[in-house]
Amino acid sequence: MLRWFRALLPREERFFDLFAQHSVTLVQGARALQDMLKGGDDTVVHCQRINQFENEADNITREVLTAVRRTFITPFDRGDIKDLITSMDDAIDQMQQTAKAVLLFEVRIFEPPMREIGSLLVECANLVQRAIPLMTAMGDNVSMLNAITEELTKLEGRVDDLHDIGLKELFIKHRDANAIDFIVGNEIYKHLEKVSDRFDDVANEINSILIEQV
């Protein structure tokens, strides 16, 4: 009865516009991260770009959380809105943490598995950007949304595999050399893996919303 009554009331659709805006910053941040992992003299520039996109994402997140407090009827549960935008924001926050580690340790050369992970993270961001507009009509798009979240989970698994492969290669490369190089590389791998974990969290939030709404 309550669901029927809520369906008759006007809803604030602005949330979907804000989710879409945030998903753009995710793609921009992931592409900047991918460029950063190419290494070289422009590494610092790409780190700064990641920081810029993270700041933009934070502003959008604050706008969403403010709208949740001020809006009488939301498109879906308020807690789910908060959880979804927070999981999206956590993904780009972790990109920024990766960039901070790169700046801190003055890394300018990145291992091939790191660069491959960067490409997979761009795929993750693109999938989230594809998913958001579909959520405006979840009942009609449930199959496509499920396929997207499944692909996000698969990509997270591939990143885990690359993380393990990369660490093994890093250990073999540096076991008879400077241990600091292994420690720094391990730190970068750890941050990159956390980015993919946060994208998997976004997938889980979307699935949770689908279960409640469809």
N, C-alpha and C positions, 0 to 999 in steps of 0.2 A: 504493500500500500504506500509506504513512504517513498519507494523508488518511483512509483507511478506519479505521485504528487510532485516529486522533484523534477520529473521529466516535463511537467507542464510549466514550470517556472523558467524565466529567462536565465541563461547561464553566462558566466564570464568566459568568453572564448579567447580573451587576450592571453591567457596562460599558454596556449599553443603557439602564439606568435613569439612569446618570450622563450619557450623551449626551442623553437626553431632558430631564434637568434643565438641562443647559447650553443646549439649544435654547430653553427657556423664557426664559432670561436674554437670549438673542439677540432674541427677540420683544419683550421688555420694553425692552431697550436701543434697538431700532429705533423703537418707539413713542415713547419719550422723545425720541429724536432728531427724529422727526417733529414732536412738540410743540415742541421747541426751535426748529425752523425756522419756526414761526408767528411768532416774534419777540415783542417787547413786554416788559413788566415781569417776566414769569415765566421769561424765558430762562435766568437763572442757576439757578433751581429745577430746570429740566429738565436742565441740565448736571450738577447734583449727582445727579440720579436716574441719569443715564448712568454716572457714576462708581460709584454704589452697585451697579448691575447688573454693571458690569465687575469689581468686587471679588468679587462672588458667583461670576461665571464663572471667575475665577482660582482660587478655592478648589476648584471642581469639577474644573478642569483638573489641579490638583495631586493631587487624589484619584484621578483616572484614571491619571496617570503613576505614582503610588505603587502602584496596583492592578496595573498592567502588570508591575512588578518583582516583585510578591509572588505573582502568580497562575501556577499551573503550566500550565493549559490555558485559552487565551483564545478567544473566539468567532471571531476571525480574526487574521491576522498581527499581531504586536506592533508592528512598524513602521507598519502601516496604522492601528492604533488611535492611536498617537502622532500620526501625520500628520493624521488626521481631527479629533481633539480640538484639535490645535494650529491647524489652519485655521479651525475654529469660533471658537477663542479670539482668533485674529488679527482676525476680523471685528468682534468687540465691542471689542477693543483700539483698532481704527481709529475706531470710533464715539467712544471716549473721546478720542482725539487730535483729532477734529473739535471736540468740546466744549471741549477745552483751547484750541484756536485761537480759538473764539468768545469765551471768557473773556478770553484774552490781548488780543485786539483790540477787546474791548467791543462786539461786534456785537449789535445789537438789531433790525435790519431785514434781511430776507432776500429775495433775488430769487425771482420765481415759478418759474424752473427748479430752484432749490435746493429749494423746497418740493415740487416734483413728484418730484425725486430722492428726497426723504425718504419719499414714499408708495411708491415702487418698492422702497426698501430694506425697508420693512415687508413687502411682498410676498415679498421674498427670504427674510426671516427666517421667515415663515409656511411657505414651501416647505420650508425645512430642518427645521422642526418636524414637518411632515408626513412627511418622508422617514425620519427616525430610527426610528420604530416599524416601518416596512416592512422595515428592515434585519435584523430578527430572523428573517425568513423570506425571504431574498433571492431564492431560487429561484422562489418563488411570486409575488414582487412585482417581478420584474426589469423588466417593461414599464412599470409605474407609476413605478418609480425612475428609469428612463431618461427618462420624460416630465418628471419633476420637474427632473432635472439639465439637460435641454434648455431648460426654461423659465427656470431660473436663468441660463443662458448668454445667452438672449435678453434678459432683464432687464438683464444687465450691458451688453449692446450698446445698449439704450435709454438707460441712464445715460450711456454714452460720448457718445451723440448729444446728450443734454441738456447735458452738460458743455461740448461744443463750441458749442452754441447759446447757452448762458448766457455763456460767455466773450466771444463776439462781441457780444452785447447789452451786456455790461458795458463792453467797450472803446468801443463807440459812445456809451454813456451818459457815460463819464468821460474821453474823449480830450481834451476841451477844459476839463476841470475838474481836481480834485485827483487826481494819480496814485496817491496812497496808497489811495484807495477802490478803485481797480482792483486794486492789489496784494493788499489784504485779501480782496476778493471772489475773486480767483484762488486764494488760499490755501484758502478754504472749499471752493471747487469741487474743488480737488485732493484734499482729505481725503475729501470725499463720494464721489468717483470711486474712491478706494482702498478704501472700504468695500465697494462693489459688486465690485471686483476680488477681495477676500477671500472674498466669497460665491461667486464663480466658482471660486475655489480649493477651496471645500468641495464644489462640484459635481464638480470633477475628482477629488477624493479618493474620493468615493462611486463614481464611474465606475471608478476604478482597483480598488477593492475588489470591485466587481461582476465585473470581468474575471477576477480571481483566484479568486473564490468560486463563480461560476455556470458 
